[in-house]
C-alpha cells in the first residue's frame, strides 16, 4: 500500500468514527469528539480514547485507559499488529461501550 492509499483509508476511518460520534451525541450519549489533523479524540465524561494516524508506520494507533494498540489495514479491516488480538472495530466497540455505559457498535 502506498502512503497516499494509506492516508485515504486512515482518514476515511477517522471520518467514519466522527460521523458515528455525532449520531451518539444526537442519541444523548455523553461524548465529545474532537479532531485535530491526524488525531481524533473521543471524550467520555473525562475519559479519553485517542485515534492517531501514524503515516511513517502506516498504522492507526488507539490509546485509552485499557492500553495502547497499533493497527494496519489489510485491504478490508484494521487488524491489530499483535497476532490474536481484536481488530480495531472490535476493540473500539468494547472501549467506547465500557466508557459510556451503553452498547456502542462500531
Jmol script that loads the backbone (N, CA, C; Angstrom):
load data "model"
ATOM      1  N   UNK A   1       0.846  -1.169   0.000  1.00  0.00           N
ATOM      2  CA  UNK A   1       0.000   0.000   0.000  1.00  0.00           C
ATOM      3  C   UNK A   1       0.894   1.236   0.000  1.00  0.00           C
ATOM      4  N   UNK A   2       0.593   2.167  -0.879  1.00  0.00           N
ATOM      5  CA  UNK A   2       1.366   3.405  -0.920  1.00  0.00           C
ATOM      6  C   UNK A   2       0.961   4.303   0.248  1.00  0.00           C
ATOM      7  N   UNK A   3       1.778   5.303   0.503  1.00  0.00           N
ATOM      8  CA  UNK A   3       1.462   6.248   1.571  1.00  0.00           C
ATOM      9  C   UNK A   3       0.144   6.960   1.297  1.00  0.00           C
ATOM     10  N   UNK A   4      -0.088   7.369   0.061  1.00  0.00           N
ATOM     11  CA  UNK A   4      -1.336   8.076  -0.258  1.00  0.00           C
ATOM     12  C   UNK A   4      -2.551   7.160  -0.099  1.00  0.00           C
ATOM     13  N   UNK A   5      -2.418   5.886  -0.468  1.00  0.00           N
ATOM     14  CA  UNK A   5      -3.519   4.931  -0.270  1.00  0.00           C
ATOM     15  C   UNK A   5      -3.789   4.728   1.222  1.00  0.00           C
ATOM     16  N   UNK A   6      -2.717   4.631   1.996  1.00  0.00           N
ATOM     17  CA  UNK A   6      -2.867   4.501   3.443  1.00  0.00           C
ATOM     18  C   UNK A   6      -3.604   5.707   4.020  1.00  0.00           C
ATOM     19  N   UNK A   7      -3.182   6.907   3.624  1.00  0.00           N
ATOM     20  CA  UNK A   7      -3.803   8.116   4.166  1.00  0.00           C
ATOM     21  C   UNK A   7      -5.283   8.199   3.816  1.00  0.00           C
ATOM     22  N   UNK A   8      -5.649   7.758   2.628  1.00  0.00           N
ATOM     23  CA  UNK A   8      -7.066   7.741   2.246  1.00  0.00           C
ATOM     24  C   UNK A   8      -7.838   6.815   3.183  1.00  0.00           C
ATOM     25  N   UNK A   9      -7.338   5.598   3.385  1.00  0.00           N
ATOM     26  CA  UNK A   9      -8.018   4.635   4.257  1.00  0.00           C
ATOM     27  C   UNK A   9      -8.075   5.138   5.705  1.00  0.00           C
ATOM     28  N   UNK A  10      -6.975   5.664   6.203  1.00  0.00           N
ATOM     29  CA  UNK A  10      -6.918   6.132   7.591  1.00  0.00           C
ATOM     30  C   UNK A  10      -7.844   7.325   7.811  1.00  0.00           C
ATOM     31  N   UNK A  11      -7.808   8.291   6.905  1.00  0.00           N
ATOM     32  CA  UNK A  11      -8.688   9.456   7.041  1.00  0.00           C
ATOM     33  C   UNK A  11     -10.151   9.075   6.901  1.00  0.00           C
ATOM     34  N   UNK A  12     -10.457   8.151   6.005  1.00  0.00           N
ATOM     35  CA  UNK A  12     -11.838   7.675   5.873  1.00  0.00           C
ATOM     36  C   UNK A  12     -12.311   7.028   7.170  1.00  0.00           C
ATOM     37  N   UNK A  13     -11.424   6.276   7.815  1.00  0.00           N
ATOM     38  CA  UNK A  13     -11.794   5.628   9.073  1.00  0.00           C
ATOM     39  C   UNK A  13     -12.072   6.674  10.155  1.00  0.00           C
ATOM     40  N   UNK A  14     -11.180   7.639  10.305  1.00  0.00           N
ATOM     41  CA  UNK A  14     -11.402   8.670  11.324  1.00  0.00           C
ATOM     42  C   UNK A  14     -12.685   9.443  11.048  1.00  0.00           C
ATOM     43  N   UNK A  15     -12.947   9.748   9.779  1.00  0.00           N
ATOM     44  CA  UNK A  15     -14.175  10.452   9.414  1.00  0.00           C
ATOM     45  C   UNK A  15     -15.405   9.618   9.766  1.00  0.00           C
ATOM     46  N   UNK A  16     -15.337   8.311   9.544  1.00  0.00           N
ATOM     47  CA  UNK A  16     -16.480   7.449   9.880  1.00  0.00           C
ATOM     48  C   UNK A  16     -16.726   7.423  11.389  1.00  0.00           C
ATOM     49  N   UNK A  17     -15.666   7.462  12.183  1.00  0.00           N
ATOM     50  CA  UNK A  17     -15.825   7.484  13.639  1.00  0.00           C
ATOM     51  C   UNK A  17     -16.385   8.835  14.084  1.00  0.00           C
ATOM     52  N   UNK A  18     -15.947   9.925  13.458  1.00  0.00           N
ATOM     53  CA  UNK A  18     -16.519  11.244  13.759  1.00  0.00           C
ATOM     54  C   UNK A  18     -18.018  11.255  13.491  1.00  0.00           C
ATOM     55  N   UNK A  19     -18.421  10.724  12.346  1.00  0.00           N
ATOM     56  CA  UNK A  19     -19.835  10.671  11.971  1.00  0.00           C
ATOM     57  C   UNK A  19     -20.623   9.838  12.977  1.00  0.00           C
ATOM     58  N   UNK A  20     -20.062   8.722  13.383  1.00  0.00           N
ATOM     59  CA  UNK A  20     -20.705   7.863  14.370  1.00  0.00           C
ATOM     60  C   UNK A  20     -20.837   8.577  15.713  1.00  0.00           C
ATOM     61  N   UNK A  21     -19.808   9.298  16.120  1.00  0.00           N
ATOM     62  CA  UNK A  21     -19.854  10.043  17.382  1.00  0.00           C
ATOM     63  C   UNK A  21     -20.948  11.107  17.349  1.00  0.00           C
ATOM     64  N   UNK A  22     -21.150  11.744  16.198  1.00  0.00           N
ATOM     65  CA  UNK A  22     -22.230  12.727  16.065  1.00  0.00           C
ATOM     66  C   UNK A  22     -23.586  12.062  16.275  1.00  0.00           C
ATOM     67  N   UNK A  23     -23.750  10.843  15.776  1.00  0.00           N
ATOM     68  CA  UNK A  23     -25.002  10.101  15.988  1.00  0.00           C
ATOM     69  C   UNK A  23     -25.180   9.763  17.463  1.00  0.00           C
ATOM     70  N   UNK A  24     -24.086   9.402  18.142  1.00  0.00           N
ATOM     71  CA  UNK A  24     -24.170   9.115  19.575  1.00  0.00           C
ATOM     72  C   UNK A  24     -24.585  10.364  20.340  1.00  0.00           C
ATOM     73  N   UNK A  25     -24.020  11.508  19.972  1.00  0.00           N
ATOM     74  CA  UNK A  25     -24.376  12.771  20.621  1.00  0.00           C
ATOM     75  C   UNK A  25     -25.859  13.048  20.418  1.00  0.00           C
ATOM     76  N   UNK A  26     -26.356  12.852  19.192  1.00  0.00           N
ATOM     77  CA  UNK A  26     -27.781  13.045  18.897  1.00  0.00           C
ATOM     78  C   UNK A  26     -28.659  12.103  19.718  1.00  0.00           C
ATOM     79  N   UNK A  27     -28.117  10.941  20.098  1.00  0.00           N
ATOM     80  CA  UNK A  27     -28.851   9.956  20.902  1.00  0.00           C
ATOM     81  C   UNK A  27     -28.616  10.170  22.408  1.00  0.00           C
ATOM     82  N   UNK A  28     -28.079  11.342  22.765  1.00  0.00           N
ATOM     83  CA  UNK A  28     -27.835  11.724  24.161  1.00  0.00           C
ATOM     84  C   UNK A  28     -26.789  10.878  24.878  1.00  0.00           C
ATOM     85  N   UNK A  29     -25.842  10.337  24.122  1.00  0.00           N
ATOM     86  CA  UNK A  29     -24.685   9.678  24.732  1.00  0.00           C
ATOM     87  C   UNK A  29     -23.703  10.784  25.119  1.00  0.00           C
ATOM     88  N   UNK A  30     -23.164  10.717  26.330  1.00  0.00           N
ATOM     89  CA  UNK A  30     -22.251  11.748  26.830  1.00  0.00           C
ATOM     90  C   UNK A  30     -20.854  11.538  26.247  1.00  0.00           C
ATOM     91  N   UNK A  31     -20.640  12.110  25.060  1.00  0.00           N
ATOM     92  CA  UNK A  31     -19.344  12.004  24.385  1.00  0.00           C
ATOM     93  C   UNK A  31     -19.046  13.315  23.665  1.00  0.00           C
ATOM     94  N   UNK A  32     -17.807  13.718  23.696  1.00  0.00           N
ATOM     95  CA  UNK A  32     -17.327  14.843  22.893  1.00  0.00           C
ATOM     96  C   UNK A  32     -16.330  14.285  21.898  1.00  0.00           C
ATOM     97  N   UNK A  33     -16.345  14.837  20.700  1.00  0.00           N
ATOM     98  CA  UNK A  33     -15.467  14.368  19.630  1.00  0.00           C
ATOM     99  C   UNK A  33     -14.693  15.560  19.084  1.00  0.00           C
ATOM    100  N   UNK A  34     -13.372  15.430  19.047  1.00  0.00           N
ATOM    101  CA  UNK A  34     -12.513  16.494  18.541  1.00  0.00           C
ATOM    102  C   UNK A  34     -11.491  15.889  17.592  1.00  0.00           C
ATOM    103  N   UNK A  35     -11.330  16.555  16.452  1.00  0.00           N
ATOM    104  CA  UNK A  35     -10.291  16.108  15.517  1.00  0.00           C
ATOM    105  C   UNK A  35      -9.352  17.266  15.239  1.00  0.00           C
ATOM    106  N   UNK A  36      -8.067  16.979  15.405  1.00  0.00           N
ATOM    107  CA  UNK A  36      -7.023  17.942  15.074  1.00  0.00           C
ATOM    108  C   UNK A  36      -6.027  17.233  14.176  1.00  0.00           C
ATOM    109  N   UNK A  37      -6.139  17.483  12.882  1.00  0.00           N
ATOM    110  CA  UNK A  37      -5.247  16.845  11.926  1.00  0.00           C
ATOM    111  C   UNK A  37      -5.406  15.342  11.926  1.00  0.00           C
ATOM    112  N   UNK A  38      -4.342  14.644  12.269  1.00  0.00           N
ATOM    113  CA  UNK A  38      -4.334  13.182  12.253  1.00  0.00           C
ATOM    114  C   UNK A  38      -4.733  12.549  13.581  1.00  0.00           C
ATOM    115  N   UNK A  39      -5.275  13.347  14.489  1.00  0.00           N
ATOM    116  CA  UNK A  39      -5.637  12.842  15.813  1.00  0.00           C
ATOM    117  C   UNK A  39      -7.124  13.078  16.076  1.00  0.00           C
ATOM    118  N   UNK A  40      -7.824  11.996  16.425  1.00  0.00           N
ATOM    119  CA  UNK A  40      -9.237  12.063  16.790  1.00  0.00           C
ATOM    120  C   UNK A  40      -9.355  11.672  18.254  1.00  0.00           C
ATOM    121  N   UNK A  41      -9.999  12.533  19.040  1.00  0.00           N
ATOM    122  CA  UNK A  41     -10.177  12.269  20.463  1.00  0.00           C
ATOM    123  C   UNK A  41     -11.659  12.162  20.781  1.00  0.00           C
ATOM    124  N   UNK A  42     -12.033  11.070  21.427  1.00  0.00           N
ATOM    125  CA  UNK A  42     -13.378  10.889  21.965  1.00  0.00           C
ATOM    126  C   UNK A  42     -13.262  11.020  23.472  1.00  0.00           C
ATOM    127  N   UNK A  43     -14.087  11.873  24.058  1.00  0.00           N
ATOM    128  CA  UNK A  43     -14.036  12.100  25.497  1.00  0.00           C
ATOM    129  C   UNK A  43     -15.367  11.674  26.105  1.00  0.00           C
ATOM    130  N   UNK A  44     -15.315  10.644  26.924  1.00  0.00           N
ATOM    131  CA  UNK A  44     -16.488  10.142  27.627  1.00  0.00           C
ATOM    132  C   UNK A  44     -16.379  10.574  29.082  1.00  0.00           C
ATOM    133  N   UNK A  45     -17.003  11.713  29.411  1.00  0.00           N
ATOM    134  CA  UNK A  45     -17.019  12.206  30.785  1.00  0.00           C
ATOM    135  C   UNK A  45     -15.620  12.245  31.408  1.00  0.00           C
ATOM    136  N   UNK A  46     -14.672  12.805  30.652  1.00  0.00           N
ATOM    137  CA  UNK A  46     -13.306  12.971  31.149  1.00  0.00           C
ATOM    138  C   UNK A  46     -12.364  11.822  30.863  1.00  0.00           C
ATOM    139  N   UNK A  47     -12.875  10.738  30.308  1.00  0.00           N
ATOM    140  CA  UNK A  47     -12.025   9.597  29.964  1.00  0.00           C
ATOM    141  C   UNK A  47     -11.873   9.553  28.448  1.00  0.00           C
ATOM    142  N   UNK A  48     -10.655   9.608  27.985  1.00  0.00           N
ATOM    143  CA  UNK A  48     -10.399   9.775  26.558  1.00  0.00           C
ATOM    144  C   UNK A  48     -10.015   8.491  25.841  1.00  0.00           C
ATOM    145  N   UNK A  49     -10.427   8.475  24.576  1.00  0.00           N
ATOM    146  CA  UNK A  49      -9.999   7.471  23.609  1.00  0.00           C
ATOM    147  C   UNK A  49      -9.364   8.264  22.475  1.00  0.00           C
ATOM    148  N   UNK A  50      -8.138   7.937  22.116  1.00  0.00           N
ATOM    149  CA  UNK A  50      -7.425   8.693  21.090  1.00  0.00           C
ATOM    150  C   UNK A  50      -7.063   7.766  19.933  1.00  0.00           C
ATOM    151  N   UNK A  51      -7.446   8.180  18.730  1.00  0.00           N
ATOM    152  CA  UNK A  51      -7.034   7.505  17.495  1.00  0.00           C
ATOM    153  C   UNK A  51      -6.063   8.423  16.786  1.00  0.00           C
ATOM    154  N   UNK A  52      -4.929   7.874  16.368  1.00  0.00           N
ATOM    155  CA  UNK A  52      -3.860   8.679  15.801  1.00  0.00           C
ATOM    156  C   UNK A  52      -3.335   8.005  14.540  1.00  0.00           C
ATOM    157  N   UNK A  53      -3.269   8.757  13.453  1.00  0.00           N
ATOM    158  CA  UNK A  53      -2.704   8.246  12.204  1.00  0.00           C
ATOM    159  C   UNK A  53      -1.185   8.350  12.285  1.00  0.00           C
ATOM    160  N   UNK A  54      -0.507   7.223  12.126  1.00  0.00           N
ATOM    161  CA  UNK A  54       0.956   7.173  12.123  1.00  0.00           C
ATOM    162  C   UNK A  54       1.417   6.860  10.698  1.00  0.00           C
ATOM    163  N   UNK A  55       1.588   7.914   9.910  1.00  0.00           N
ATOM    164  CA  UNK A  55       1.905   7.752   8.491  1.00  0.00           C
ATOM    165  C   UNK A  55       3.205   6.989   8.247  1.00  0.00           C
ATOM    166  N   UNK A  56       4.316   7.310   8.926  1.00  0.00           N
ATOM    167  CA  UNK A  56       5.563   6.583   8.629  1.00  0.00           C
ATOM    168  C   UNK A  56       5.442   5.067   8.830  1.00  0.00           C
ATOM    169  N   UNK A  57       4.626   4.663   9.813  1.00  0.00           N
ATOM    170  CA  UNK A  57       4.450   3.241  10.111  1.00  0.00           C
ATOM    171  C   UNK A  57       3.293   2.630   9.311  1.00  0.00           C
ATOM    172  N   UNK A  58       2.495   3.489   8.680  1.00  0.00           N
ATOM    173  CA  UNK A  58       1.251   3.070   8.005  1.00  0.00           C
ATOM    174  C   UNK A  58       0.355   2.316   8.984  1.00  0.00           C
ATOM    175  N   UNK A  59       0.148   2.952  10.153  1.00  0.00           N
ATOM    176  CA  UNK A  59      -0.668   2.365  11.205  1.00  0.00           C
ATOM    177  C   UNK A  59      -1.626   3.388  11.791  1.00  0.00           C
ATOM    178  N   UNK A  60      -2.721   2.883  12.338  1.00  0.00           N
ATOM    179  CA  UNK A  60      -3.585   3.662  13.215  1.00  0.00           C
ATOM    180  C   UNK A  60      -3.273   3.206  14.629  1.00  0.00           C
ATOM    181  N   UNK A  61      -3.123   4.155  15.531  1.00  0.00           N
ATOM    182  CA  UNK A  61      -2.858   3.827  16.922  1.00  0.00           C
ATOM    183  C   UNK A  61      -4.074   4.198  17.749  1.00  0.00           C
ATOM    184  N   UNK A  62      -4.435   3.329  18.670  1.00  0.00           N
ATOM    185  CA  UNK A  62      -5.540   3.546  19.593  1.00  0.00           C
ATOM    186  C   UNK A  62      -4.974   3.588  21.002  1.00  0.00           C
ATOM    187  N   UNK A  63      -5.325   4.625  21.743  1.00  0.00           N
ATOM    188  CA  UNK A  63      -4.894   4.727  23.138  1.00  0.00           C
ATOM    189  C   UNK A  63      -6.108   5.030  24.009  1.00  0.00           C
ATOM    190  N   UNK A  64      -6.212   4.308  25.110  1.00  0.00           N
ATOM    191  CA  UNK A  64      -7.273   4.530  26.089  1.00  0.00           C
ATOM    192  C   UNK A  64      -6.770   4.016  27.430  1.00  0.00           C
ATOM    193  N   UNK A  65      -7.619   4.114  28.449  1.00  0.00           N
ATOM    194  CA  UNK A  65      -7.188   3.628  29.766  1.00  0.00           C
ATOM    195  C   UNK A  65      -6.915   2.128  29.758  1.00  0.00           C
ATOM    196  N   UNK A  66      -7.469   1.419  28.767  1.00  0.00           N
ATOM    197  CA  UNK A  66      -7.246  -0.032  28.706  1.00  0.00           C
ATOM    198  C   UNK A  66      -5.922  -0.399  28.039  1.00  0.00           C
ATOM    199  N   UNK A  67      -5.256   0.582  27.441  1.00  0.00           N
ATOM    200  CA  UNK A  67      -3.965   0.308  26.825  1.00  0.00           C
ATOM    201  C   UNK A  67      -3.782   1.008  25.496  1.00  0.00           C
ATOM    202  N   UNK A  68      -2.683   0.689  24.841  1.00  0.00           N
ATOM    203  CA  UNK A  68      -2.354   1.269  23.536  1.00  0.00           C
ATOM    204  C   UNK A  68      -2.179   0.135  22.535  1.00  0.00           C
ATOM    205  N   UNK A  69      -2.732   0.337  21.339  1.00  0.00           N
ATOM    206  CA  UNK A  69      -2.728  -0.706  20.321  1.00  0.00           C
ATOM    207  C   UNK A  69      -2.383  -0.112  18.963  1.00  0.00           C
ATOM    208  N   UNK A  70      -1.780  -0.918  18.111  1.00  0.00           N
ATOM    209  CA  UNK A  70      -1.395  -0.500  16.761  1.00  0.00           C
ATOM    210  C   UNK A  70      -2.134  -1.376  15.755  1.00  0.00           C
ATOM    211  N   UNK A  71      -2.601  -0.747  14.659  1.00  0.00           N
ATOM    212  CA  UNK A  71      -3.393  -1.460  13.654  1.00  0.00           C
ATOM    213  C   UNK A  71      -2.895  -1.144  12.252  1.00  0.00           C
ATOM    214  N   UNK A  72      -2.883  -2.158  11.412  1.00  0.00           N
ATOM    215  CA  UNK A  72      -2.559  -1.982   9.996  1.00  0.00           C
ATOM    216  C   UNK A  72      -3.782  -2.364   9.172  1.00  0.00           C
ATOM    217  N   UNK A  73      -3.874  -1.784   7.979  1.00  0.00           N
ATOM    218  CA  UNK A  73      -5.013  -2.054   7.103  1.00  0.00           C
ATOM    219  C   UNK A  73      -4.675  -3.231   6.199  1.00  0.00           C
ATOM    220  N   UNK A  74      -5.538  -4.243   6.196  1.00  0.00           N
ATOM    221  CA  UNK A  74      -5.263  -5.449   5.402  1.00  0.00           C
ATOM    222  C   UNK A  74      -6.039  -5.486   4.087  1.00  0.00           C
ATOM    223  N   UNK A  75      -6.642  -4.367   3.712  1.00  0.00           N
ATOM    224  CA  UNK A  75      -7.432  -4.306   2.485  1.00  0.00           C
ATOM    225  C   UNK A  75      -8.922  -4.294   2.746  1.00  0.00           C
ATOM    226  N   UNK A  76      -9.322  -4.742   3.957  1.00  0.00           N
ATOM    227  CA  UNK A  76     -10.742  -4.715   4.296  1.00  0.00           C
ATOM    228  C   UNK A  76     -11.009  -4.246   5.725  1.00  0.00           C
ATOM    229  N   UNK A  77     -10.050  -4.424   6.614  1.00  0.00           N
ATOM    230  CA  UNK A  77     -10.250  -4.014   8.003  1.00  0.00           C
ATOM    231  C   UNK A  77      -8.908  -3.634   8.635  1.00  0.00           C
ATOM    232  N   UNK A  78      -8.992  -2.958   9.769  1.00  0.00           N
ATOM    233  CA  UNK A  78      -7.799  -2.583  10.528  1.00  0.00           C
ATOM    234  C   UNK A  78      -7.520  -3.690  11.533  1.00  0.00           C
ATOM    235  N   UNK A  79      -6.401  -4.390  11.347  1.00  0.00           N
ATOM    236  CA  UNK A  79      -6.068  -5.526  12.201  1.00  0.00           C
ATOM    237  C   UNK A  79      -4.954  -5.153  13.181  1.00  0.00           C
ATOM    238  N   UNK A  80      -5.032  -5.728  14.369  1.00  0.00           N
ATOM    239  CA  UNK A  80      -4.034  -5.484  15.399  1.00  0.00           C
ATOM    240  C   UNK A  80      -2.698  -6.062  14.944  1.00  0.00           C
ATOM    241  N   UNK A  81      -1.624  -5.333  15.195  1.00  0.00           N
ATOM    242  CA  UNK A  81      -0.300  -5.811  14.794  1.00  0.00           C
ATOM    243  C   UNK A  81       0.171  -6.969  15.667  1.00  0.00           C
ATOM    244  N   UNK A  82      -0.501  -7.208  16.778  1.00  0.00           N
ATOM    245  CA  UNK A  82      -0.195  -8.360  17.633  1.00  0.00           C
ATOM    246  C   UNK A  82      -1.170  -9.475  17.285  1.00  0.00           C
ATOM    247  N   UNK A  83      -0.651 -10.582  16.861  1.00  0.00           N
ATOM    248  CA  UNK A  83      -1.488 -11.713  16.442  1.00  0.00           C
ATOM    249  C   UNK A  83      -2.445 -12.128  17.553  1.00  0.00           C
ATOM    250  N   UNK A  84      -3.667 -12.437  17.146  1.00  0.00           N
ATOM    251  CA  UNK A  84      -4.653 -12.937  18.090  1.00  0.00           C
ATOM    252  C   UNK A  84      -5.418 -11.877  18.848  1.00  0.00           C
ATOM    253  N   UNK A  85      -5.111 -10.617  18.623  1.00  0.00           N
ATOM    254  CA  UNK A  85      -5.800  -9.526  19.310  1.00  0.00           C
ATOM    255  C   UNK A  85      -6.968  -9.040  18.449  1.00  0.00           C
ATOM    256  N   UNK A  86      -7.989  -8.406  19.083  1.00  0.00           N
ATOM    257  CA  UNK A  86      -9.158  -7.951  18.322  1.00  0.00           C
ATOM    258  C   UNK A  86      -8.804  -6.899  17.272  1.00  0.00           C
ATOM    259  N   UNK A  87      -9.612  -6.851  16.205  1.00  0.00           N
ATOM    260  CA  UNK A  87      -9.435  -5.805  15.202  1.00  0.00           C
ATOM    261  C   UNK A  87      -9.860  -4.459  15.800  1.00  0.00           C
ATOM    262  N   UNK A  88      -9.605  -3.386  15.075  1.00  0.00           N
ATOM    263  CA  UNK A  88      -9.859  -2.044  15.598  1.00  0.00           C
ATOM    264  C   UNK A  88     -11.337  -1.822  15.900  1.00  0.00           C
ATOM    265  N   UNK A  89     -12.234  -2.235  15.011  1.00  0.00           N
ATOM    266  CA  UNK A  89     -13.663  -2.042  15.276  1.00  0.00           C
ATOM    267  C   UNK A  89     -14.089  -2.751  16.554  1.00  0.00           C
ATOM    268  N   UNK A  90     -13.631  -3.964  16.747  1.00  0.00           N
ATOM    269  CA  UNK A  90     -13.994  -4.726  17.950  1.00  0.00           C
ATOM    270  C   UNK A  90     -13.451  -4.068  19.212  1.00  0.00           C
ATOM    271  N   UNK A  91     -12.192  -3.663  19.179  1.00  0.00           N
ATOM    272  CA  UNK A  91     -11.577  -3.029  20.352  1.00  0.00           C
ATOM    273  C   UNK A  91     -12.238  -1.691  20.655  1.00  0.00           C
ATOM    274  N   UNK A  92     -12.494  -0.900  19.624  1.00  0.00           N
ATOM    275  CA  UNK A  92     -13.123   0.406  19.812  1.00  0.00           C
ATOM    276  C   UNK A  92     -14.555   0.251  20.323  1.00  0.00           C
ATOM    277  N   UNK A  93     -15.277  -0.755  19.841  1.00  0.00           N
ATOM    278  CA  UNK A  93     -16.622  -1.039  20.349  1.00  0.00           C
ATOM    279  C   UNK A  93     -16.563  -1.326  21.842  1.00  0.00           C
ATOM    280  N   UNK A  94     -15.622  -2.172  22.249  1.00  0.00           N
ATOM    281  CA  UNK A  94     -15.500  -2.548  23.660  1.00  0.00           C
ATOM    282  C   UNK A  94     -15.124  -1.346  24.521  1.00  0.00           C
ATOM    283  N   UNK A  95     -14.141  -0.582  24.084  1.00  0.00           N
ATOM    284  CA  UNK A  95     -13.656   0.558  24.868  1.00  0.00           C
ATOM    285  C   UNK A  95     -14.740   1.628  24.997  1.00  0.00           C
ATOM    286  N   UNK A  96     -15.360   2.011  23.890  1.00  0.00           N
ATOM    287  CA  UNK A  96     -16.379   3.065  23.921  1.00  0.00           C
ATOM    288  C   UNK A  96     -17.608   2.629  24.711  1.00  0.00           C
ATOM    289  N   UNK A  97     -18.000   1.374  24.579  1.00  0.00           N
ATOM    290  CA  UNK A  97     -19.139   0.855  25.346  1.00  0.00           C
ATOM    291  C   UNK A  97     -18.835   0.887  26.839  1.00  0.00           C
ATOM    292  N   UNK A  98     -17.638   0.487  27.199  1.00  0.00           N
ATOM    293  CA  UNK A  98     -17.238   0.482  28.602  1.00  0.00           C
ATOM    294  C   UNK A  98     -17.235   1.894  29.188  1.00  0.00           C
ATOM    295  N   UNK A  99     -16.688   2.845  28.458  1.00  0.00           N
ATOM    296  CA  UNK A  99     -16.590   4.215  28.968  1.00  0.00           C
ATOM    297  C   UNK A  99     -17.931   4.927  29.011  1.00  0.00           C
ATOM    298  N   UNK A 100     -18.823   4.609  28.078  1.00  0.00           N
ATOM    299  CA  UNK A 100     -20.119   5.292  28.013  1.00  0.00           C
ATOM    300  C   UNK A 100     -21.181   4.634  28.881  1.00  0.00           C
ATOM    301  N   UNK A 101     -20.998   3.352  29.190  1.00  0.00           N
ATOM    302  CA  UNK A 101     -22.030   2.617  29.906  1.00  0.00           C
ATOM    303  C   UNK A 101     -23.177   2.190  29.006  1.00  0.00           C
ATOM    304  N   UNK A 102     -23.007   2.364  27.705  1.00  0.00           N
ATOM    305  CA  UNK A 102     -24.005   1.990  26.697  1.00  0.00           C
ATOM    306  C   UNK A 102     -23.356   1.023  25.722  1.00  0.00           C
ATOM    307  N   UNK A 103     -24.191   0.234  25.019  1.00  0.00           N
ATOM    308  CA  UNK A 103     -23.625  -0.620  23.965  1.00  0.00           C
ATOM    309  C   UNK A 103     -23.491   0.225  22.701  1.00  0.00           C
ATOM    310  N   UNK A 104     -22.270   0.569  22.351  1.00  0.00           N
ATOM    311  CA  UNK A 104     -21.988   1.385  21.171  1.00  0.00           C
ATOM    312  C   UNK A 104     -21.268   0.519  20.153  1.00  0.00           C
ATOM    313  N   UNK A 105     -21.902   0.269  19.029  1.00  0.00           N
ATOM    314  CA  UNK A 105     -21.342  -0.601  17.989  1.00  0.00           C
ATOM    315  C   UNK A 105     -20.587   0.240  16.976  1.00  0.00           C
ATOM    316  N   UNK A 106     -19.365  -0.164  16.676  1.00  0.00           N
ATOM    317  CA  UNK A 106     -18.555   0.498  15.657  1.00  0.00           C
ATOM    318  C   UNK A 106     -18.739  -0.252  14.354  1.00  0.00           C
TER     319      UNK A 106
END
end "model"
wireframe off; spacefill off
backbone 0.3
color backbone group
